């Protein structure tokens, strides 16, 4: 069945694309949720007219996406995470943490357009892909570092002070 997408659908297509899907997927999910409409001859004519009228707006959106990509091009992130002694992260680092790190650097990026191909569960270097437009992608390298490593160095110093105070207290009694 041919349908016209009314919004971007992951792994299927972008808004205003005409795609071929299985009948069940189209009739039971895409059309009832408002993500698509049937590609009838009249709907295709309306789509062609809308695309013709919106051509300059689409070009401006793409130019804005390319400008954003240029500002993000040289950015690399360092994301601190709580780590166990074996180097495994408690939880994982995902698109939310990457979006927050970018926002801290002054780049406003929606977390929904950020994707990381592999699950980030270890300390190390990874790459995130930001899809700003259907033709504009930016790859951002990021490093996951241990957040609690300096705290371990401070903890033994405090432990050493505590026994010394305890030894003085029994002597005073």
Buried (B, 14 or more C-beta within 10 A) or exposed (E): BBBBBBEBBEEBBEEBBBBEBEEEBBBEEBBEEEBBBBBEEEBBEEBEEEEEEEEEEEEEBBEEBBEBBEEBEEBEBEBBBEBEEEEEBEEBBBBEBBBEBBEEEEBEBEBEBBBBEEEBBBBEEBEBEBBBBEEBBBEBEBEBEBBBEEEEEEEEEEEEEEEEEEEEEEEEE
